[in-house]
Amino acid sequence: MIVLFFSTACKKEPLHVQYYDAPQEIEPYVIRFEMEAQKRGHNINIHKTSIIITYGDPIGSSVADCYMNTNLIIVDSLIWNTNGGDLERERVIFHELGHAFLKRPHLNDTLPNGEYKSMMLGGFSPMPQQNRFNYFDISPLTNRHGYYLDELFNSATDIPIWANG
């Protein structure tokens, strides 16, 4: 009896290919998120991950959705291209990247003056009144924008003076 043994060479394919992809219009906000994270002591390099940001149809009335189990962020292109300016687009992308990279859930807590404590507010249908969340205030006296960025990267951020009213 003759027994033949055949040797085969197997290439091990990676189980998870890492690549990053985002539309060109969203890329500046990803870079800005990395820079703001670094200012606050977080070393986040989104470009070395497998996150995919794409245009599509988020669920319900959402502007965007983050699917952490698949590393996917879907942004509503109609809203992206017609509503809001630079800071509104920043807020949308930072919120979703907050889910993906900071593992932040929605937080609907309010400050003493009734404004929302975090840009991670969500899960609403319909969304709450804008005057309860002023991400666009960059005035030197109040600078809500700066506070909301600080709070995004550190949920234990102190309550600002302007919020005690």
Summary of the structure (lengths in Angstrom):
residues: 165
radius of gyration: 20.8
end to end distance: 93.0
largest distance: 93.0
contacts: 394
relative contact order: 0.13
helix: 34%
strand: 10%
